[in-house]
């Protein structure tokens, strides 16, 4: 599916409304509390990749995080901008396909990826994490064999594939389980701090 087709697909979905994407995912909230909160008591900089209407971005912004949201849907970004304005929150909003985003090295303390795992940009995502930063990710999983027509880069992950795709992160949490006709993977990784040991 071309970028314009994907944009139209998501614009339509967000115009129709997706109530399930309005509240933060319970896994996200528990992972943040367990791994991130104590490490960043004064908040930090976060990237919500394919962040939709901002269920996680708004939650972070309310806790004084500086949040950048990238999403392919103009409708989602417009709705998120309106909601942020109502709540008097500041977000950096970009209407872009995740592949078009210019990842700057060591820019974010936290990167959030929910149901958008593109194998082709993993190395750029990892480079954008600061040392000591966290990635919280949840994605679809092929629990049995995959028979869809999606491009290889964005089709559901295979079991345990996420561990291969995110080398260099220390695995803080990794769980895979079946959900209805497919599976889901929940993952938290931490980028090691570059601490040099004295000679």
C-alpha positions in Angstrom: 0.0 0.0 0.0 1.5 3.4 -1.1 1.9 6.2 1.4 -1.2 8.1 0.0 -3.3 5.0 0.3 -2.2 4.4 3.9 -2.9 8.0 4.7 -6.4 7.8 3.2 -7.1 4.5 5.0 -6.1 6.0 8.4 -7.8 9.4 7.8 -11.1 7.5 7.2 -10.7 5.4 10.3 -10.0 8.5 12.5 -12.9 10.4 10.9 -15.2 7.6 11.8 -13.7 7.4 15.3 -11.7 4.8 17.1 -12.8 4.8 20.7 -10.4 1.9 21.5 -7.5 4.3 20.7 -8.6 7.1 23.0 -7.4 5.7 26.3 -3.7 4.8 27.1 -3.1 1.1 26.8 -2.9 -0.6 30.2 0.4 -2.3 29.3 1.8 1.2 28.4 0.8 2.6 31.8 2.2 -0.3 33.8 5.5 -0.4 31.8 5.9 3.4 32.3 5.3 3.1 36.0 7.6 0.1 36.4 10.6 1.1 34.3 10.5 4.8 33.2 8.9 6.9 35.9 11.7 6.5 38.5 14.5 7.0 35.9 13.0 10.4 34.8 11.5 12.1 37.8 11.7 15.4 36.1 10.2 14.1 32.9 12.1 14.1 29.5 11.7 14.1 25.8 9.5 11.4 24.1 8.7 10.3 20.6 5.3 8.7 19.9 5.7 7.0 16.5 2.5 6.5 14.6 0.8 8.1 17.6 -2.7 8.4 16.2 -4.9 10.7 18.2 -2.4 10.8 21.0 -3.6 8.5 23.7 -0.1 8.1 25.0 1.3 11.5 23.9 -1.4 13.4 25.9 -0.8 11.2 28.9 2.9 12.0 28.8 2.4 15.8 28.2 0.1 16.0 31.3 3.2 14.7 33.2 5.4 17.5 31.7 7.1 15.4 29.1 8.1 17.2 25.8 6.4 15.0 23.3 6.8 14.7 19.5 4.1 12.8 17.7 4.5 11.5 14.2 1.5 10.0 12.4 0.6 9.5 8.7 -3.0 10.7 9.2 -3.8 14.4 8.9 -7.1 13.8 10.5 -5.5 12.2 13.6 -2.9 15.0 13.9 -5.6 17.6 13.5 -7.8 16.0 16.2 -4.8 15.6 18.5 -3.9 19.3 18.0 -7.4 20.4 19.0 -7.4 18.1 22.0 -4.0 19.4 23.2 -5.2 23.0 22.8 -8.3 22.2 24.9 -6.1 20.8 27.6 -3.5 23.6 27.3 -0.8 21.1 26.5 2.1 21.6 24.0 3.0 18.9 21.6 5.2 18.8 18.5 2.9 17.4 15.8 4.1 16.0 12.5 1.9 14.6 9.7 4.4 12.1 8.2 4.8 8.5 7.4 7.2 7.2 10.0 9.7 6.4 7.3 9.8 10.1 6.3 10.6 11.3 9.8 14.2 12.6 10.3 15.4 10.7 13.3 18.1 12.7 15.1 20.7 10.7 17.0 20.4 10.5 20.8 17.4 12.8 20.9 14.7 11.0 23.1 14.5 9.5 26.6 11.5 7.5 25.6 10.1 6.2 22.3 6.6 4.7 22.1 5.6 2.4 19.3 2.1 0.8 19.4 0.9 -1.3 16.6 3.3 0.2 14.1 6.5 -1.9 13.8 8.4 -1.2 10.6 11.5 -3.4 10.3 13.1 -1.0 7.8 13.4 1.8 10.3 14.5 -0.1 13.5 18.1 1.0 13.3 17.0 4.7 13.0 14.6 4.3 15.9 17.4 2.9 18.1 19.8 5.6 17.1 17.3 8.3 18.2 17.2 6.9 21.8 19.5 8.6 24.3 21.8 6.4 26.4 19.6 5.2 29.3 16.5 5.8 27.2 13.6 3.4 26.9 11.5 1.9 24.1 8.0 0.8 25.0 6.5 -1.3 22.2 3.4 -3.4 21.5 2.7 -5.0 18.2 0.8 -7.6 16.3 2.3 -11.1 16.1 1.8 -13.9 13.7 0.8 -16.6 16.1 0.5 -19.2 13.4 1.5 -18.7 9.8 1.0 -15.3 8.1 -1.0 -15.3 4.9 -1.7 -11.6 4.3 -0.6 -9.4 1.5 1.2 -6.7 3.6 4.8 -5.8 2.6 7.4 -7.7 4.6 8.6 -4.6 6.4 5.2 -4.0 8.1 3.6 -7.5 8.3 3.0 -8.8 11.8 6.2 -9.9 13.7 7.1 -13.6 14.0 7.5 -15.0 17.4 10.6 -13.7 19.2 11.5 -11.7 16.1 11.4 -8.4 18.1 14.4 -9.5 20.0 16.4 -9.8 16.7 15.1 -6.5 15.4 16.2 -4.5 18.4 19.8 -5.4 19.1 21.7 -3.3 21.5 18.7 -2.8 23.9 18.7 -4.4 27.3 15.4 -6.3 27.5 13.5 -5.2 30.5 10.2 -6.9 29.6 9.2 -9.2 26.8 5.9 -11.2 26.6 4.2 -12.8 23.7 0.7 -14.3 23.8 -2.2 -15.3 21.5 -5.1 -12.8 21.2 -8.1 -14.1 19.2 -6.8 -15.1 15.7 -3.4 -13.6 16.1 -0.8 -12.7 18.7 0.6 -9.7 20.5 4.0 -8.9 21.7 4.7 -6.5 24.6 8.3 -5.2 24.9 10.3 -2.7 27.0 14.0 -2.2 26.1 16.6 0.1 27.6 19.5 1.6 25.8 22.7 1.1 27.9 24.3 4.2 29.3 27.7 4.9 27.9 29.6 4.8 31.1 33.3 4.7 30.6 35.3 2.8 33.2 38.5 4.5 34.4 41.7 2.8 33.3 
